[in-house]
């Protein structure tokens, strides 16, 4: 057991015993000849008192020394102890959210038995749905991005400074799109890299990796030659980000098989952010966004022109949108990436949700996502032979939720994945519709944009077969909820009759 966890358990037991005696922090500190600030440090798990102080604390609390220093908790708190000692708790990035483990412990010890039961329920649910620790760390990263509205001024400044300083030596300033040869030269000459485009292709077991990094006196970057040039450009730009930002803790593979810490996940994201800012400079992108949003009619070619201008993938472009639009236009958005794994199986692969879109998560494993979402519709309604990587399918729609009447303007692109044969992918960015949206995105009022009613999943949707020809499953969950309401009404009516008799 780590020293940090011992501190936390001691502080939790001390605080619980103090509150049971109805002693304020100041009263308790005075009785123990300690300062209130020192008592706070102990209760939060930051400090562990000396033996003589523990003896005095035990005396004031009416506990034995051994009882207080024991790391074992009451049986009713066993689940709390399990959680506190778990790798997920130990590695969760509390400090990134302005917290520390002791702050959480303070909340838990107010009702420790209820807290223990709640944590047990959370753990049981996580196990039932086979949630891995990596998923919690990635969820923490999404929350971190959403708290900061996915915009980081220091990374934007770093990309500008790099282009002005190091980039000037290689004629990178003003170069749009950025050339692959320039990025390779920077990695080789500035950071001593060897860039290998053969190793991955030679081993069939590695061919789903986009890149692999091998540490050493002369670092190796192995790039999958099956990637398209714009994908390789991003791999190279991200690698420059790792080096320029001096990010040491990182993933060694493009799709890491192991995540050791939140810092690793965060550093991967920071390097990717830098890479995107390098390929799509802020000043140029803002000018293009102004032109794109200023159009009064929706033109898919305008979006395709941006993909061509910067020579990036739809996901890279939309993610860059997601970084700049909230900061400079004040519009909250959501980003979704879906994969079509079979004729009728769609998986939500990636998301960033900053406008409270109702997005089904785990239930999507067992239920059918609404087939009217633009993300899914682009994958389902592809003409024969379309899309290809170089000829993606572009779409737009105004989505309105059946129950809440919330509306979202969604823009999306679909194309096949490069390294996964037969798998189609769609990415969309969506904006909540309010009174101000059309003043910023002028084509939001374009009458030619399709308008569709949507819901979360088919199993929860109230639309009838006549109202929706896209339904993939019966509304079984909705029917079960309506049956439950009917039963409660029947029980209420029965009680009323019996009381009146």
N, C-alpha and C positions, 0 to 999 in steps of 0.2 A: 504494500500500500504506500502511495506517495506521501511525502511530508505535507504537501498541500492538502491532500484529502484528510489527513489526520487533523490538521488545523481546522478544516471546515467542520468536521464532525464534533470536535471539542467545542468550537464556537457555537454550533447549533444546539448541543446539549446544554451549554451554559445559558444560552438565551432562553431556551425552553423552560429550564428550571427557574430562571429569574422571573419570567412572565407568569409562571404558575404561582409564584409568591406575590404577584401584583406589585413588584418593585420597579420603580422607574429606573432608567439607566443611571441617572445622577445619584439616586438613593443607594443603588447597588454599588456604584463606584466608591462612594464615600464610606460605605460599610467595609469595603475591601481595601481601603487605603490606596485606591488606584484613581487615575484621572479618567473622566468620562470618555475622552478621546481614545485612551488605551483600551478601555473596555469595548468600545466600538470596533477597534482593530481586531480584538480577539473574536468578537461575535461574527465578524465578517470573514474570519479565517485567514486574516493577513498576518496575525501574530500568534505565537504560542508561549504562554507565560512560563516563568521558571517554577521549579518545584515548590519553593516557599510561597509563592503567590497562589499556586493552585491549592495548597493546603488552606490558605485563608479564604479563597473563593468557595471551596468545599464546605468550610465551616459556616459561612454566611448562607449558603444554599441548603444546608442541612443534608449534605451528601457526603459519602465517604470519598477519600482520595481516589481509591481504585475504581469506584463507580464512575467518577467524573472523567478519568483519563482513559477508560476502556473505549476501544474503537467499536465495540458492539452496541447496536441499538436495540430497542425493544422489538419483540416479534412483530408488532403492528407497524413498525417502521422499516421492516426488512426490505421492502421494495424501494424505499427512499435510499437506503444504504446501497442497494444494487445499482441504482441510477447514478449516485454520486461517484461510485467506483468504476463506472463504465468508461470505456475508451471514448465514446461519443461525448460524454460530459466533460471529460478531461481535456479533450481537444477542441471543444466548441469555442469559437472566437468571441467570447463575451466582451472582451475589450474593444472589439471593432464596433460594438453597439453601445459603447459607453457604460458597460456593465462589468461586473466581475462575479465569479461564482458565489462569493459571499452575499451579494445582493439578492441572488435567487434564493439562497438558503434562508435569508431573512424573511422572504415571502412564504417559503414553505413551512417554516417553524411556527407561523401563526396558527395554522391548523395542521399539525404534522401528520396525524393519522389520515385525514382527508387527502392531504397532499400525497401521502404514500399510496393510497388507493388510486388516485388519479394517475400517478406515474405508472403504477402497475397496469392500468388500462391502456395508457399510451404505448407501453412496451408490448403488451399483448397484441394491440392493433398493428404495430410495426412488424411484429413477428408473423402475424397472420398474412400480411401482404408482402412479406419478405423484403422489407425495406432495409437497405444496407446503410452502413455508416456514411459511405460516400454520398448517398442521396441527401442525408442531413446536411453535410458540408456544402453540397451544391445548392441546397435550399437556402442555407445561410448566405451564400454568395448572392443569390437572387435577391434576397431581402436587403443585403448591403447595397446592391445596385439600385434597388427601388428607393431606398432611403435617400440616396444621393442623386435620384432622378437620372441615373445612368450617365452622369456627366462629371468629369474630373478635370478641373482646370489645370492642375499640375501636369497631367499627361498631355493635354493640348499644348501647353507651353513647352514641354519637353520635345514634342514632335516639331514644333516651330524652331526651337533652338538647334535641334539636331540638323534640320534642313539648312539653316543659315550657317552653321559652323562646319560640321563634318560634310554635310551634303554639298556644300559649295565646291569642295575639292573634286567632286565627282559629277558636277553639273546637274545636281538633283533639283535645285531651286527652279520652280516653275515647270518641272517636267511632269506632264499629265498626258497619258498614263505613265507611271514609273516603269522603267525598263528593267527586265529581269537581270540583264548583264550588269547593270549599275548596282543592284542589290547584292549580287554575288560578289562583285569586286569589293564592296564595302566590307562584307563579312570576311573576305580573305585578307584584305590589306589592313583593315583597322583592328580586326579581332582574331586574326590568325587561323581562320577556319579552313578545313578541308570539306568540300561539298561533293558528296558521292551520290550519283544517280543510278548506280548499278546494284548495290547490295540488296535493296529491298526487292527488286525485280527478280533476283536470283534465287530467292527463298520463298516458295509458295505460302509458307506459314506467315509471312510478314506482309503479304500484298494488300491487306486491308488498312495498313498504316499509311498515313500521308507522309509522316516524317518520323525519324528517330534521331535523338541526340546522344552522342557518346562523349562523355567527359574525358579530359586528358590535357597534357601540356599543349597539344595541338588538337582542339576540339573538332569532332566530326559531325556533320549534319548530313544524314542520309535522307534523300528526298525520293519519293515514289515517282518514277518517270511516267506512270500512267495518268498522273494529274494533268489538268489543263494548265496553260501558262499562267492564267490569272490566279489559280489556286496555289501554284508554286510561288508566285509573287508574294502572296499573303504569308506563306510559310517562312519565306526569307525575311519579310518585313517584321514579322513577329519575333524571329530569332534576333534581329537587330535590337528589338525592344528589350529582350532579356539582357543583352549585353549593355546597351546604353543606359538602361535604368538600374543596372547592377543587381538584378534579381537572381539570387543564388538558389533558393529552394524552388524547385520547378518540376514539372513532369518531363520525363525523358522521351515519351512517345506521344504522338498526336492524339491518340486515344489511350490515356493511361490505364494500365491494368491495376494500378495500386495508387491510392491517395493517402499520404501519410499525415497531412495536416491541412488546416484551413489556409495557412500561408501559401502552401503549394497551389491550391485552387485559386487563391486571390492573385498570386504572381502570374499564373497562366493567363488570367483575365487581363491583368494590367499590360502584359506584353502584347496580347491580342488587340487591346484598345490602342496602344501605341502604333502597332502595325497598321490598323485601319486608318488612324489619323495621318500616318505617313503616306499612305496610298491615296487617301481622299482628304486633302488639306482643308481645314475648317473654312478658311476665307473663300476658297473656290466653291466648296460645297454649299455654303450659305447663299452665295449668289445664285447657284443653280436651283436651290430649294425655293428661293424667292420667285424665280421664273416659273418653276414647276407649279407652285401653289397659286401663282397669279393667273393661270389659265382659267377661262370661264367654262371651258368644255373639257371633259375627260378625253385624253388622247394617250392610248397605250404606247404609242411610238415615243412619246416624251420620256417615259420611263426607260424604254429600251435604249434611247440615246444616252441616258446617264450611265447605263451599264457599259455601253461601248466607250464612252468618253474616258471613264476611269479604268476600264478593263477589269471589272470586279464581278463577283458572283452576286446574284440577287440577295443572298443572305448577308453578304458583306455590306452591300448598299443599304439594305433595310436596317441593319444593325447600326450603321453610321447615322442613318436617319434618327434612330432611337436615342442616340447620344446627343444630337444637336437640337432636335425639335423641341423637347421640353424646356431646355435652357433658353433658347432664343425665340421661341414662338409661344411658350406657355401652354402647350397642348399636351395633355397626358395621352398615353397610347398603350397598346399591347402589341407584342411580337409573338407570333406562333410559328413553329415549324412542324409540319406533319410529314410522316412517311406512309406510303401505301405499300404494305407488305404482301398483299394479295388482292384479289378482286373486291373483297368486302372487308378487309382489315386495315384500319387506319390507326396509327400510333402517334400520339403527341410526343415529339422527340425533344423539343426545346421550347421554352417560353420565357417571356418577361412581361409582367402584368402590372402596369402602373395606372390603370384607369378602372380598376375593380370589375373587369369583365368576369362574368360567371364562367369559369373554366373547370369542367369536370376533370378530376385527376385520377385517383385510383379506381373510381367507378368505371372509368373508360376501359379498364381491363376486362370488364364483364358486360358492359353496356355498349350501345352503338352511338357514337358521336352523331349529332345532328348532321344529316347529309346536305343540309342547306348552308352550312358554314362555308364561306368562301374557301377556306383552307382545304376542305374536303371536296367541295364542288369542282375546284380546279383539277383535282386528281381523278374525279369520276367522269367529267364531261370533256375528256380529251378527244379531239378528232383523230381519225386513223393516222398513225405515223407522227403525231404531234403530242407533246413537244420533244425536241432534242436539246442537247446541252447548248448548242449554238443558236437554237431557235426556240426559246422558252415560251410558254403560254402565259399571257398577262391577263388579269381580270380585276374587276372592281364591283362592289355591290354595297348597297345600304341595307344593313342587317337590323332588324327590330325584334327584340325578345317578346314572345307572346304574352307573358304575364306582366312584366315590369314596364313594357313599352320603351325601354332604353334602346337608343339607336346608336349604331357604330358605322362609320364610313371605313370600309376595308379595301385595301389594295394588295394584290397578291401576284405571285409568279410561281409557276410549276415547271419542273424539268427533271430529267433522270439523274440519279446519283452517279458519280464517276466510278467509285470503287465497289459499288454494290449492284451487281447486274440484276436488272429487272425491277429495281426499287425506284419508284417515283417519289419526288419530294416537293413540297410546297412551302413557301414562306409568305407570311402576310404581316402587314402592319395595319393596325386599326385605330381609329380616333373616335372618342365619344362625341356624339353630336349634341351641341348646345347652341344657344343663341349667337355665340361668337364664332363658331367654327367656320361658317361660310364667309366671314370677313377675312379670315386667314387663308383657308383653302377654298378658293373661289369656285372651283368645279364641284364642290360639295352640293351645290344646288342644281347641277346638271340633271335635267329630267330624263335623260337617256340612261342614267345609271340604274341598273336593276335594283328593285326593292323586294326583299324577301323577309317573311316572318321566320324566326329561328327559335330553337330551344336548346337545352343542354344535351340531352340524349333522347333517342326515340322512346325509350322506356318511360320517360317522364313527361312526354309531350302531349298536350291536350288537343292538338289538331287532328281532325278526322281524316280518314283515307281520302275523302273528297277534297279536303283542304290541302292535303300534302300527298303527292304521288311519290315522294322520295323516301317515305318511311321504310326503314330496314328491319324494324321489329315492332311488336305490339306494345302498347303503353302499359306494361305489366306493373311497373312501380307506381305509376299514377293511379291505376285501378286499385292497387292495394291500399294506397293512401286514402282514396275515396271510400273504400270499404271500411277502413278504420274509423273514418269520420262518421259514417252511417252507424257503426256499432256504438260509438260514443253517444250519438244522438238517441239511439234506441234505449241505452242504459239510462240516460237522463230522463227520457219520457216515462220509463218504467218507474223510476224513483218518484217522479212527480205524481203518478197515478196512485202509488202505494201510500204516499204521504197524505193525499187528498181523501183516501178511503176512510 
